[in-house]
Amino acid sequence: MIYLDYNATAPVHEAVIEAMADALRFGGNPSSVHGSGRAARALLERARARIAQVVGMRSRDLLFTSGGTEANALALASFPGLPILTSAIEHPSVLEAAPGAQRIPVCSQGQVDLAALEALLAQGPRLVSVMAANNETGVLQPIHEVASLVRQSGGRFHCDATQALGKNDALICGLDADLITLSAHKLGGPPGVGALAVKPGVDVLPLWRGGGQEMGRRAGTEPLPAIAGFAAAIEALAALGDWTGPVAVLRDGLEQQLLALAPDGIVYGAGAARLANTLCIGLPGVAAETQVMALDLAGVAVSAGSACSSGKVRASPVLAAMGANPAAAGEAIRISLGWRTSAADIAACAAAWGKLAERRRAA
Ligand code: PMP
């Protein structure tokens, strides 16, 4: 199987599997006072420090969660007095955690519309949630400009950096946000673990109470093996050096090949800065589901629409928010590359997609 669905979840690094197995064998509850507990605590805090470093935060400002979804839920529940604004292209874990939120529109290239945000903020302080990079198009968001607008308005800023972590750390390091969501499984760590980076002085309103873990902000024994795996994934990616440079070359090459096969193909966010690994392309007249299935039959794994919609393929709300008509929004697939992607993988993907384009011409 040629795996080109890194934005759904990335292959786990060998070093992560080893770190997790070691932590499982090691055992211990970080809250126990005996030697085994203290050793577990030391391992936990080493991992926390490594992860916090990526976002330029102090380790005590990072609290672990069960993933990006929980971190987003925690973030959006933390300022109950503030009305919420989210971009129209947020992940469902943000959109559905704040059903009454007002939406900030995006421009045709998929970046949040800063003028519209400014106008919305003129109504008063808000909790603003804008992602760092979109999961479907890879489009990078102007999060530093958002942070500064929110700051000027006296509001709060939450940034879901789930897709940027590991793929564009420079974008999120040092970001002036109150809360930043992180997740391990998009960078080759295990699923089921994430974190919320909390700016000093910001109070998180716990979703779960009970044990005093995570400084009372998130009860429950910390999943040390998963957390150790999260930190190991960051190390493993760092050890690869600049993997996004070569991946951008492969992605750009793929994009050109696909557009040569179908000159009416639509590349979403082509005019914006994007994650190096992501290509969202529409083939007019061919449903996304058909494309995903045809590629799957050819041994190439890609996805359509929002990958997290549990096997359901539907017109993408992200592309609709960018102005795509309903038909077009149901005809785009997301191809997301990663550190293991080779030129041969790209050639196989282009060949399989080319057959679809050919069949469409024949029809
Ligand atoms: N936010 C974004 C932008 C995502 O892409 C995802 C994963 N699809 C999530 C949040 C949810 O993260 P997790 O799977 O760790 O709950």
Boltz pocket constraint, residues with backbone or C-beta under 6 A from the ligand:
constraints:
  - pocket:
      binder: B
      contacts: [[A, 7], [A, 8], [A, 66], [A, 67], [A, 68], [A, 69], [A, 70], [A, 72], [A, 91], [A, 93], [A, 131], [A, 133], [A, 134], [A, 135], [A, 160], [A, 162], [A, 163], [A, 182], [A, 183], [A, 184], [A, 185], [A, 192], [A, 193], [A, 194], [A, 307], [A, 308]]
      max_distance: 6.0
